[in-house]
Amino acid sequence: MVNCKKCGSPLSLNDAYCPYCGEANPEAQEHLKKLRELDEQFESASREVAAEVRKSKKGYGILVILVMLLLANLVVFVMHRMSYDIADRVIAGKMTESEIKTQLDQFLEEGEYIELALFMNKFSLSYRDYDDYSRIAYLAQCQNRVIESMTRYLYGSEAYDDPLVKTCQNIVDYEREYSSLQKRDNSESVRFHTEKINAEMNGFLRNYLKLTEEDIAGIADLNESSLLILVNERLNNEK
């Protein structure tokens, strides 16, 4: 919240002009400018994805991954545009623990695990106070890193010297976190959402790295180098 520089009335970032005296609110106008920039960035990203898909020779698989990345960008975009009333209440400590957990539960119910992680990070929610949510959020972040590095590998990005190596590193990190969660005395909710995320993860490994069910079951026993050898073997068999 800010106050009008002319009459002192309280204003929100949604008030471009003071509703009491009509004075311009520079903070709100800057906020609206940033929202317009986000709109333009998102539209630009949409056009780029569509153009790259048309040029791609990898077909449907690449389309799926690119659409997922576009949706991830949309999540960030939506979080920026999240109600400033919610943001103000969280930051000012006016949002009760019950209200925060209701929002977190909504993310879980809708399977929006990256949104859950973004929300917790954005408002610095203590992982100690929201332990179950944090475990699910961290596993989702590990999965998202795998998806990003797989996309760089499939799409020939220069972000890494060898994106397939990074992909295998991220997979091993994910498997370690997943295995750790399985060994803990987790709540029913954590177990349910952990298995849901893992089912999606296994689908990515089968579809894009051509790993078999037996390969996937044995990943926990592999180091990064061994996994890289296995993945290269499976991909070469597909050529």
Secondary structure, DSSP 8 states (H G I E B T S, - for coil): -EE-TTT--EE-TT-SB-TTT--B-HHHHHHHHHHHHHHHHHHHHHHHHHHHHHH-SSTHHHHHHHHHHHHHHHHHHHHHTS-HHHHHHHHTT-S-HHHHHHHHHHHHHTT-HHHHHHHHHHTT--TTTTHHHHHHHHHHHHHHHHHHHHHHHHHT-SSSSSHHHHHHHHHHHHHHHHHHHHHS---HHHHHHHHHHHHHHHHHHHHHS---HHHHHTGGG--HHHHHHHHHHHHHHH-
